[in-house]
Amino acid sequence: MDSKITLSFDEGVIQKAKRYAEENNISLSRLIEFLLQKITNSNYHSLEDYPISDWVMQVAEGEAVYQTKKRSRKSSKDEFFASKK
């Protein structure tokens, strides 16, 4: 059963969170619920105990890939379309 609560955040944080939620096709309420669920279901007793890597892994989708060399726009485009086949 859903319940309503009122929270206060910095306006800049709210705008960024709304954009993030929209880009990921999720409501802001469900995003906050997901993050709170992940934090409260862990074995950590405070935010100071919560490792940054766990936080990043929960909000990331897949392994990070770092590009170390510049690529042309054409090669990036070709790689993208090749990956869709």
ZATOR-660282 format. One line per 10 residues: number of its first residue (from 1); their letters; for each residue x, y, z of N, C-alpha, C. Coordinates in steps of 0.05 Angstrom, whole numbers, plus 5000, padded with zeros to 4 digits. Layout:
NUM = A = X Y Z X Y Z X Y Z  ...
//
This chain:
1 = MDSKITLSFD = 5017 4976 5000 5000 5000 5000 5018 5025 5000  5013 5043 4982 5028 5068 4981 5018 5088 5002  5037 5102 5013 5030 5124 5032 5044 5149 5022  5034 5172 5028 5046 5197 5020 5062 5210 5043  5085 5222 5035 5100 5237 5054 5109 5263 5041  5117 5282 5057 5127 5308 5047 5156 5310 5054  5172 5316 5033 5201 5319 5037 5209 5346 5027  5231 5357 5038 5242 5382 5028 5270 5378 5018  5276 5388 4994 5302 5386 4982 5310 5413 4971  5336 5416 4966 5346 5439 4951 5333 5439 4923
11 = EGVIQKAKRY = 5325 5462 4914 5312 5464 4888 5329 5452 4865  5355 5457 4866 5373 5446 4845 5373 5416 4846  5373 5404 4869 5373 5375 4872 5347 5364 4860  5325 5377 4866 5299 5368 4855 5298 5369 4825  5308 5390 4813 5308 5392 4784 5326 5371 4771  5349 5366 4783 5367 5345 4772 5354 5317 4775  5342 5313 4798 5329 5287 4803 5305 5282 4784  5290 5303 4778 5268 5301 4759 5278 5294 4731  5300 5307 4723 5311 5301 4697 5321 5272 4696  5335 5264 4717 5346 5237 4718 5323 5217 4716
21 = AEENNISLSR = 5302 5221 4732 5280 5202 4732 5267 5201 4704  5263 5224 4692 5250 5225 4666 5267 5211 4645  5294 5215 4646 5312 5202 4627 5312 5172 4630  5306 5163 4654 5305 5134 4660 5277 5122 4661  5258 5138 4651 5230 5129 4649 5219 5118 4675  5223 5133 4696 5213 5125 4723 5203 5150 4736  5183 5147 4753 5173 5171 4767 5193 5178 4789  5192 5203 4797 5210 5212 4818 5203 5197 4844  5178 5192 4849 5170 5178 4873 5182 5149 4874  5181 5135 4851 5191 5108 4850 5222 5108 4852
31 = LIEFLLQKIT = 5235 5129 4840 5264 5131 4843 5272 5134 4872  5259 5152 4886 5265 5156 4914 5259 5131 4930  5237 5118 4924 5229 5093 4938 5251 5072 4934  5260 5069 4909 5280 5049 4902 5306 5055 4918  5315 5080 4918 5340 5086 4932 5337 5082 4963  5315 5090 4974 5310 5086 5003 5309 5057 5010  5296 5041 4992 5294 5012 4997 5322 4999 4997  5339 5007 4977 5366 4996 4976 5382 5003 5001  5380 5028 5010 5395 5037 5033 5385 5023 5058  5359 5021 5062 5348 5010 5087 5349 4979 5088
41 = NSNYHSLEDY = 5352 4966 5065 5354 4937 5065 5382 4927 5068  5401 4945 5070 5429 4937 5072 5436 4932 5102  5460 4922 5106 5470 4917 5133 5485 4941 5145  5484 4963 5132 5498 4987 5142 5481 5002 5162  5493 5012 5183 5478 5025 5204 5477 5055 5201  5494 5066 5184 5494 5095 5180 5504 5101 5151  5500 5125 5142 5509 5132 5115 5540 5132 5114  5553 5137 5136 5582 5137 5137 5593 5109 5132  5577 5088 5139 5585 5060 5135 5580 5051 5106  5564 5066 5092 5555 5058 5065 5577 5065 5045
51 = PISDWVMQVA = 5589 5045 5033 5611 5050 5014 5601 5064 4988  5616 5082 4979 5609 5096 4954 5606 5077 4931  5623 5057 4930 5621 5038 4907 5594 5023 4907  5583 5017 4930 5556 5004 4931 5535 5023 4921  5537 5048 4928 5518 5068 4919 5519 5070 4889  5543 5072 4878 5547 5075 4849 5537 5051 4835  5542 5027 4845 5533 5002 4832 5503 5001 4832  5490 5011 4852 5460 5010 4852 5447 5028 4832  5460 5051 4826 5447 5069 4807 5458 5066 4779  5480 5051 4776 5492 5047 4749 5479 5023 4735
61 = EGEAVYQTKK = 5479 5024 4709 5469 5002 4694 5492 4990 4678  5504 4970 4688 5526 4957 4674 5553 4968 4682  5573 4956 4671 5601 4964 4677 5608 4990 4663  5623 5007 4676 5632 5032 4664 5654 5026 4643  5652 5039 4621 5672 5037 4600 5685 5064 4596  5711 5065 4598 5725 5091 4595 5739 5092 4568  5735 5113 4554 5748 5118 4528 5773 5134 4533  5796 5123 4524 5821 5138 4529 5832 5151 4504  5821 5145 4481 5830 5157 4456 5807 5171 4443  5813 5192 4429 5792 5207 4414 5784 5191 4390
71 = RSRKSSKDEF = 5758 5190 4385 5748 5177 4361 5733 5197 4344  5733 5192 4319 5718 5210 4301 5688 5205 4305  5672 5225 4297 5643 5222 4299 5634 5199 4281  5646 5196 4258 5638 5175 4239 5644 5148 4252  5668 5144 4264 5674 5118 4276 5655 5112 4299  5648 5132 4315 5629 5128 4337 5602 5120 4326  5593 5133 4305 5568 5127 4292 5568 5099 4281  5590 5092 4267 5592 5065 4255 5591 5043 4277  5605 5049 4299 5606 5029 4321 5578 5026 4333  5564 5049 4336 5537 5048 4347 5519 5030 4330
81 = FASKK = 5518 5036 4304 5500 5021 4286 5509 4992 4284  5534 4986 4285 5544 4958 4285 5534 4943 4309  5533 4957 4332 5524 4943 4357 5495 4937 4357  5479 4950 4340 5450 4945 4338 5443 4922 4321  5462 4910 4307 5457 4888 4288 5454 4862 4303
//
